[in-house]
């Protein structure tokens, strides 16, 4: 683990403690709802960026906390579902 990774982990732990479950949940709600409002049809780049933001919040949860347990259940559910996802065919563009 690099020094930068350790610094990031410490920062996220502090922020997780500061915000607590309620604050982390509110932040998630804000991020997801803002994304849905700005990109009702979706947006690949911004969707991946949102995933990164949500990952940071996940890392800010305490490893021994119920919220981490809930997040891990969601992670495992997606591990199970991801291989079933079928990418919709994009319409061919006229030239």
C-alpha positions, 0 to 999 in steps of 0.5 A, spaced: 500 500 500 502 506 497 503 512 502 498 516 498 493 510 499 494 510 506 493 518 507 486 517 503 484 511 507 485 515 513 482 521 510 476 517 508 476 514 515 475 521 519 470 523 514 466 517 515 466 518 523 464 525 522 458 524 517 456 517 521 451 513 517 446 518 516 451 523 513 453 518 508 446 516 506 444 523 505 451 524 501 449 517 497 442 520 496 444 527 493 449 524 488 444 519 485 439 523 485 443 529 482 445 524 477 438 522 475 436 529 474 442 531 470 442 524 466 435 521 465 438 517 459 444 515 463 451 517 461 457 512 461 463 517 463 459 520 469 456 514 471 463 511 472 465 517 475 459 516 480 461 509 481 468 512 484 464 517 488 460 511 491 466 507 492 469 513 496 463 513 501 464 505 501 471 506 503 469 511 508 464 506 512 467 503 518 469 495 517 465 493 523 459 497 522 452 495 519 453 499 514 459 496 511 455 489 512 449 492 508 454 495 502 458 488 502 451 485 501 450 490 495 457 488 492 456 481 492 449 481 489 452 485 483 458 480 483 452 475 482 448 479 477 454 483 473 455 476 469 448 476 467 447 483 464 447 484 457 449 490 453 443 493 449 445 493 442 446 501 440 442 503 434 447 504 428 448 511 426 446 513 419 452 516 415 
